[in-house]
Amino acid sequence: PSLAVISGRTAEAPQLFERVVDAGATHIYLEKPGADNTSSMEQLCRFAKVRKVEVVMGYICNLSSYVKQALACEAEWRAKGCRPDIEICRVNHYTPQTLGECFARNSEGLLRNMLGHDIALAVTFWDLRADQIKDVTIDT
């Protein structure tokens, strides 16, 4: 077995996917979203099935150092009997010059695309469920 991890620009992911399979990868960890559109993603799925390649969609942020540090800090506080409040903030350093490219790259919507990262963290590590959400505040 051979594992490939694909975490690159979304537009390049399908070509990277095919290259690693052609190079002999039998298992692929594909960073989300995997392709620019549903049709391209479905094509990757068919390609993987034909080539008998196991694929897992991932979210690498869950492995980042700042998430690991937050979890360790939370565990330390809980061990001392504290019940910490967890707040997930998103900061993007776009400038007026780079914002246009960001909107073009995330044409499905910034909220859907970028907020998905934060929601994934909250669901994965802090058991967030829709019935627990009492309020959402957007700070502009």
C-alpha positions as CSV (number, residue, x, y, z in Angstrom):
1,P,0.0,0.0,0.0
2,S,1.0,3.6,-0.7
3,L,-0.5,6.7,0.9
4,A,-0.6,10.1,-0.7
5,V,-1.8,13.3,1.0
6,I,-3.2,15.9,-1.3
7,S,-3.5,19.4,0.2
8,G,-3.1,21.9,-2.5
9,R,-5.0,24.5,-4.4
10,T,-8.5,23.3,-5.1
11,A,-8.2,23.9,-8.8
12,E,-5.1,21.7,-9.0
13,A,-6.4,18.8,-6.8
14,P,-7.9,16.7,-9.6
15,Q,-4.6,16.7,-11.5
16,L,-2.6,16.0,-8.4
17,F,-5.1,13.1,-7.6
18,E,-4.6,11.5,-11.0
19,R,-0.8,12.0,-10.8
20,V,-0.4,10.2,-7.4
21,V,-2.7,7.4,-8.5
22,D,-0.6,7.0,-11.7
23,A,2.5,7.0,-9.5
24,G,1.1,4.0,-7.5
25,A,-0.9,5.5,-4.6
26,T,-3.4,3.0,-3.3
27,H,-4.8,5.3,-0.5
28,I,-5.4,9.0,-0.7
29,Y,-6.1,11.6,2.0
30,L,-7.7,14.3,0.0
31,E,-8.0,17.7,1.6
32,K,-11.5,19.3,1.2
33,P,-13.1,20.3,-1.0
34,G,-11.2,18.1,-3.5
35,A,-12.4,19.8,-6.7
36,D,-13.9,23.1,-7.9
37,N,-17.3,21.6,-8.6
38,T,-19.5,18.5,-8.0
39,S,-19.0,17.2,-11.5
40,S,-15.2,17.1,-11.1
41,M,-15.5,15.5,-7.7
42,E,-17.8,12.8,-9.1
43,Q,-15.2,12.2,-11.8
44,L,-12.5,11.7,-9.2
45,C,-14.8,9.2,-7.3
46,R,-15.3,7.2,-10.5
47,F,-11.6,7.3,-11.3
48,A,-10.7,6.1,-7.8
49,K,-13.3,3.3,-8.0
50,V,-12.0,2.1,-11.3
51,R,-8.4,2.2,-10.1
52,K,-9.4,0.6,-6.7
53,V,-8.0,3.5,-4.7
54,E,-9.2,4.1,-1.1
55,V,-10.0,7.8,-0.6
56,V,-10.6,9.7,2.6
57,M,-11.7,13.4,2.6
58,G,-10.0,15.4,5.2
59,Y,-9.7,18.6,6.9
60,I,-6.1,19.3,7.9
61,C,-6.9,22.1,10.2
62,N,-7.9,19.5,12.8
63,L,-4.2,18.6,12.9
64,S,-2.8,22.1,13.2
65,S,-0.6,23.1,16.0
66,Y,-3.0,25.9,17.2
67,V,-5.9,23.4,17.5
68,K,-3.7,20.9,19.4
69,Q,-2.6,23.7,21.7
70,A,-6.2,24.8,22.4
71,L,-7.2,21.2,23.2
72,A,-4.2,20.7,25.5
73,C,-5.0,24.0,27.3
74,E,-8.7,23.0,27.6
75,A,-7.7,19.6,29.1
76,E,-5.4,21.3,31.6
77,W,-8.1,23.7,32.7
78,R,-10.7,21.0,33.0
79,A,-8.2,18.9,35.1
80,K,-8.1,21.9,37.5
81,G,-11.8,22.0,37.8
82,C,-12.4,24.9,35.5
83,R,-15.0,24.9,32.8
84,P,-13.6,27.1,30.0
85,D,-15.6,28.9,27.4
86,I,-14.5,28.1,23.9
87,E,-14.6,30.8,21.2
88,I,-13.7,30.2,17.7
89,C,-12.7,33.3,15.7
90,R,-11.9,33.7,12.1
91,V,-9.5,36.3,10.9
92,N,-8.6,36.6,7.2
93,H,-5.9,39.1,6.1
94,Y,-7.4,40.1,2.8
95,T,-6.7,43.5,1.5
96,P,-8.8,45.5,-0.9
97,Q,-6.4,44.4,-3.6
98,T,-6.7,40.6,-2.8
99,L,-10.4,40.5,-1.9
100,G,-11.6,40.1,-5.5
101,E,-9.5,37.0,-6.0
102,C,-10.9,35.6,-2.8
103,F,-14.5,36.1,-3.9
104,A,-13.7,34.5,-7.3
105,R,-12.1,31.5,-5.6
106,N,-15.0,31.1,-3.2
107,S,-17.8,31.8,-5.6
108,E,-20.2,29.5,-3.6
109,G,-19.9,32.1,-0.8
110,L,-17.4,33.0,1.8
111,L,-19.7,32.0,4.7
112,R,-20.3,28.5,3.3
113,N,-16.7,28.0,2.4
114,M,-14.8,29.6,5.2
115,L,-17.2,29.2,8.1
116,G,-17.3,25.5,7.3
117,H,-13.7,25.2,8.7
118,D,-14.8,26.6,12.1
119,I,-18.0,24.6,12.2
120,A,-16.0,21.4,11.5
121,L,-13.7,22.2,14.5
122,A,-16.7,22.8,16.8
123,V,-18.5,19.6,15.7
124,T,-15.3,17.5,15.9
125,F,-13.9,18.6,19.1
126,W,-16.6,20.3,21.1
127,D,-19.7,18.2,20.1
128,L,-21.5,21.2,18.6
129,R,-25.1,20.3,17.5
130,A,-27.7,22.5,15.9
131,D,-30.0,22.3,18.9
132,Q,-27.4,23.8,21.1
133,I,-27.0,27.1,19.1
134,K,-28.8,29.9,20.9
135,D,-27.3,32.9,19.2
136,V,-25.0,33.8,16.3
137,T,-23.3,37.2,16.3
138,I,-21.5,38.6,13.2
139,D,-19.0,41.2,14.1
140,T,-18.4,43.4,11.1
